[in-house]
Amino acid sequence: MAKYRILKKRILINRGVAQFLSFILHPLLMPSYLFFIIINLYPPLVSPLSEEGRRYLIWMIFFSTFLFPFFSIVIFSGVLRNKLKISQLIMDNREERIVPFLFTGLVYLGVTYLMLYTLKMNAIIVMLMAGITLTVILVSFVTLFWKISAHAAAISGVIVLLFFLNQEYAEGQFYNFILGLIIVAGILCSARLYLNSHSPLQVMGGTLLGISTAVFSFYILL
């Protein structure tokens, strides 16, 4: 009986850690992480923005790509449906993902348009946001028919974009971060599998989608 309680406690702890990782590495947070890394490690990539402009960009990205979509999902789940479950925020069920994913894609499309035509930001910033938007749209489309790992797509896309920027512009400034993110990506994908949120094929599909979209964005959209 004591062994059973110990085993149950370990399972609960492991599950809690996996859920925590799934939240702090949520796909909606990936744009903020990506721009934060770029701005702090190699600011010339976002030139000619001043220090104040870079701070504004970070907050704009965080608000428009995380806070606004996230709390819109909370309102949709909690108010319109008159209920709110953790599973609806993590969105483990395919059916629960469709509307939030499509809505998020529209929001990201609006942010990309704002960066390109209103704020007139440089080509690298616009490419990054366009690539992120394209990933969300493709994940949304696939989700209509099949559950794919948005976590795997988001973090693999970030890694590949940082790799290309590191090779072409940043003079190796992102090298250590890329290595760290590869390890984090492996842990995250393992956590999603541990939670039974995805099958190995769904994680692999998300990874391939994220990589493909990043390659397309860098070589075609830039």
Salt bridges, closest charged atoms under 4 A:
GLU51 OE2 - ARG55 NH1 3.44
ASP92 OD1 - ARG192 NH2 3.27
GLU95 OE2 - ARG94 NH2 3.58
